[in-house]
């Protein structure tokens, strides 16, 4: 005789199945498109002001962080679908790394690797992060030994790519939210606030992140380009946006059964 759910040892409970638990209507599509237009219009209206803010903030910080004069923070442009958009660019003059820089970076790689073993067992994510940072530092030293001078990415390019990434995120966030956030039955006001918070976090964090990376590069050495580029440019922005997304999605009402 087959066992029914009531005769099993563990009782069965009804579980929601993501978006299949909700009903999608035409009005939801219209609301999504309207919210996308409003959010994208907000980016269009605020873009130049955000770039001005980045320029003023970095020009103010550059001499105070001992990174050079404020004139090293300038204006550039990038082409998006035939439209020229203003973009903040910086100059970060640094000498080529020498033997002392390689020794420092190799020593740092060993310290990070050894320190990862001192962490408790419940700190596995941090353990692996420190080991990855140590491996990237070691890879930088090996690249300095084996590759010809000037073959890697320059410190200036790391900061400028971060600024370009930040500008790209500003334009992509409304579309990303339309694809993965507006599809949930959240109130329109909460959806709009989620997008505003995501845009504000990018607008505020990118110049701070750029200044911190530039300071670390100038006050250590240019062999730190590889670990900082891979671990401190795109990755923090992804973590911030995923955390914000998770917070707002957690407020989705439970579907009725």
Long-range contacts (C-beta under 8 A, 24 or more apart in sequence): 14-257, 16-254, 16-255, 19-183, 19-184, 21-255, 21-257, 22-184, 22-185, 22-255, 24-183, 28-185, 31-182, 31-188, 32-178, 32-182, 32-183, 35-178, 35-182, 35-188, 35-191, 35-192, 35-195, 36-174, 36-175, 36-178, 36-182, 38-192, 39-173, 39-174, 39-177, 39-178, 39-192, 39-195, 40-174, 40-175, 42-174, 42-195, 42-196, 42-199, 43-170, 43-171, 43-173, 43-174, 43-199, 46-199, 46-203, 47-85, 47-167, 47-170, 47-171, 48-86, 50-170, 50-203, 51-86, 51-87, 51-88, 51-167, 53-203, 53-207, 54-88, 54-163, 54-166, 54-206, 54-207, 55-88, 57-207, 57-211, 58-88, 58-90, 58-207, 58-210, 58-211, 61-207, 61-211, 62-90, 65-211, 65-214, 65-215, 65-218, 66-215, 66-218, 66-219, 67-92, 67-214, 67-215, 67-218, 68-92, 68-93, 78-164, 78-167, 80-171, 85-167, 87-163, 87-164, 87-167, 88-163, 89-160, 89-163, 90-156, 90-159, 90-160, 90-163, 90-210, 90-214, 91-156, 92-154, 92-155, 92-156, 92-159, 92-214, 92-217, 92-218, 93-156, 94-154, 94-155, 94-156, 94-217, 94-218, 94-221, 94-222, 95-222, 96-149, 96-150, 96-222, 97-144, 97-221, 97-222, 97-223, 100-221, 101-144, 101-220, 101-221, 101-222, 101-223, 102-141, 102-144, 102-145, 102-223, 104-220, 104-221, 104-223, 105-137, 105-140, 105-141, 105-221, 105-223, 105-224, 106-137, 106-138, 106-141, 108-134, 108-137, 109-134, 109-135, 109-137, 109-138, 109-141, 110-134, 112-137, 129-231, 132-231, 133-227, 133-231, 136-226, 136-227, 136-230, 136-231, 137-223, 137-224, 137-226, 137-227, 139-226, 140-223, 140-224, 140-225, 140-226, 140-227, 141-223, 143-226, 144-223, 152-225, 152-226, 153-225, 153-226, 153-229, 154-222, 154-225, 155-214, 155-217, 155-218, 155-222, 155-225, 158-213, 158-217, 158-225, 158-228, 158-229, 158-233, 159-210, 159-213, 159-214, 159-217, 161-229, 161-233, 162-206, 162-209, 162-210, 162-213, 162-233, 163-206, 163-207, 163-210, 165-206, 165-233, 165-234, 165-237, 166-202, 166-203, 166-206, 166-210, 166-237, 169-202, 169-206, 169-237, 169-241, 170-199, 170-202, 170-203, 173-198, 173-199, 173-202, 173-241, 180-245, 181-245, 181-248, 181-249, 184-249, 184-252, 185-252, 185-253, 186-248, 186-251, 186-252, 190-248, 190-251, 191-248, 193-248, 194-244, 194-245, 194-248, 197-244, 198-241, 198-244, 198-245, 201-240, 201-241, 201-244, 202-237, 205-236, 205-237, 205-240, 206-237, 209-233, 209-236, 209-237
